[in-house]
Amino acid sequence: MTLGQDATEAGALLDTAGLAPSTSGARLSLVGSELTTVDGPFAASKEVISYAIYDVQSKEEAVDWATRFLKAYRDLWPGWEGEVDVLKLFGPEDFPASA
């Protein structure tokens, strides 16, 4: 089974929405064969090649999916290096109720 199939069948893979600031996120990097995770905030990247949006219950769960993504790239394309930013989507809970 592929990562995309796993995420879809788990009901986790979604579409697009506005992103919250990087202070609530994490950045994962694959350099050589070493995978590292750093909590935000971090400077914005000017190069966005692709994106995936997951419906998860925690930042830790999002980092787990991102880790699986980078491991798949590492296994399928030896020598590939890149980064994944994990960011929270704004939801109704992020805005005060109207008076």
N, C-alpha and C positions, 0 to 999 in steps of 0.2 A: 504494500500500500504506500502511496506517496504522501508527503507532508500535506499537500493541498487537500487530498482526499480525507486524511485524518482530521484536519481542521474543519472541513466542511461537515463531515459526519458527526463531529463533536459539537456542531452548532456554533463554533467559535469564529469562523471566517466571515467577515461582513463586508462593508463598502467604505464610503468616505464620510467625513465630518470635520468640523473645526478642531484643531489641536490645542491643548492647554500648553502653558509655558514649560520649558524643559526642566524647571525646578522640581517637578513631580515625576520626571522620567529617568531613564537610564540609557547609556550608550554601550553597545557591545561591539568589540573589535576582534577581527581575526587577522593576525599578522604572523606569517610563517605558519606554524601549526598551533600557536598559542592563542587561546580565547580568553579575553578579559572583559569585565563588566565594571562600569563606573557610573555612580549615581549622578544625576544632573544637579545643578544647571551646567550647561555647556554652550559654547559659541555655536550659532546656527551654521548649518552646512549650506553651501550654495549649489551643491549638486545632488539632486534627488532623482534617482534613476527609476525607482519603482516604489510601490508601497503595498502594504497589506494591513487590513484593520480586523482585529480580533475582539470578540466579546468575551472578556475574562472577568474574574471576580477580584483580582489583585494584581499589583505590579509584579509580584513574584511569578504568578502564572504567565503574565505577558513575557517576562524575561525567559521563562522556560520555553515558550513557543519560539522566541527569537533565537535562543540557543540551539534549538533543533534545526532552525532554518540555516544558521551559520555552519553547523556540523554537516548538514546535507551538502552545502556548497563545498566545504572542505573535503568531504569524501568523494564527491562527483568531479570536482575540478581542482586537483592538487595544484598548489601555487596561487590560487585565487585568494585575494585579500579584500576586505571591505568592512563596513560598519553598518550596524543596525541601531537606529534610535527608537526607544520605546517611550511613547508619549500617551498621556491620558486624553481621551475625548471629553469635551464638555458635555455634561448631562444636566437634566433639570435640577438635580441636587446642588449644582454649582451656582445657581442663581436664586436670589431671594424671591419669595412669593410676592406678587403684586398686592399692594394695599388697597 
